[in-house]
């Protein structure tokens, strides 16, 4: 784009197609991510796939990390065009595989491919913004991306439930395919119009970093599947967990796994919040449909309530600004998530009315809405210009892997605790939430630490799936 368009808005003629197309891709990726939570109990029953229920959620998060790292490196080397086209192709392929699946194994395969493409697409779009839009418009386009997440979080679960009831759950996947291609076509002119910006220094392939990301993904998959291996499943689970922790160390700031005060704890709390929230959330519609005979549509409305609370709390913390300290917002948010998870636990354990869990889960959304924006702010505030990229990527990776590992672990618990599987799942999520509450006070720090971003080469910052 030329300099004379630098003051135009994101919906002005030079940027209109790119803005609409990019926001549509974000919207569709978000819709698919959120809609699956509503329909998966129905899919699991239809395909007799309860043992792979957690993997259908954890797998895409794990492969998404691989996509993030690979697309970031590829974009640094060659620009975002090829990574964007390839990632959309993978995303569509995953949707087609999942939508036409006749077994749970094939559906999970489709979800893995979909996650790989979705993670890569997020990074490619970020780089596209940097190349197409002037810096003055970056806040506006990222605000548009955030809105593209909020809207499907409000309508996606309910809409998916309606589609599944009136037609078939297959169309929740297949119906999106026909919308992804037009969205990409709107972005193509902007991609072709980009000026070539060869890197000032040759960027090598980051095979080491990709390898660690791949190892983390394989470890998550191994942890999920360990319950299917009689006799040695426990040993496989332990090895997989150790490998996952080994793999994540080079991808996050030093001291993250030991909760060092400041930025490392910010990154760790992000992962723990994701783990506690999503580890419990994917089983809440399952609980409501299995124990309380909710339809998929009304089970989805539960998630919509939490999404509204998330958006509302996020808006409130934005209005409060400096009047609400960052570390205080994180501590309050972590406490709200813990209270919410406990509400689901007591509901499942003591057969309390469903309203207890539903009302509690609204608090979880509010807690995440308070925490997530402030954790993002703290990540940048505690970074230097030299490590902003690495630290932003670390936050995304912690977010995704935290959720993936928690879902893998809750899947094992769900299979092992036969007396009250739901209570076991929510108890584990509660333990993770307690860890988040205990570590939350350690996010406070006075200044950026010089070595905060050391431990791995720098990476392009990525958009997380909840900004």
Secondary structure, DSSP 8 states (H G I E B T S, - for coil): --GGGTTS-TTSTTTHHHHHHHHHHHHHHHHHHHHHHHHHHHHHHHTT-GGGTTHHHHHHHHHHHHHHHHHHHHHHHH-HHHHHHHHHHHHHHHHHHHHT-SSHHHHHHHHHHHHHHHHHHHHHHHHHHHHHS-HHHHHHHHHHHHHHHHHHHHHHHHHHHHHHHHS-THHHHHHHHHHHHHHHHHHHHHHHT------SS-----HHHHHHHHHHHHHHHHHHHGGGSTTTHHHHHHHHHHHHHHHHHTTS-TTTTTT-TTHHHHHHHHHHHHHHHHHHHHHHHHHHHHHS---HHHHHHHHHHHHHHHHHHHHHHHHHGGGS-HHHHHHHHHHHHHHHHHHHHHHHHHT--HHHHHHHHHHHHHHHHHHHHHHHHHHHHT--TTTHHHHHHHHHHHHHHHHHHHHHHHHHHHHH--S-HHHHHHHHHHHHHHHHHHHHGGG--SS--TTTTTTS--------S--
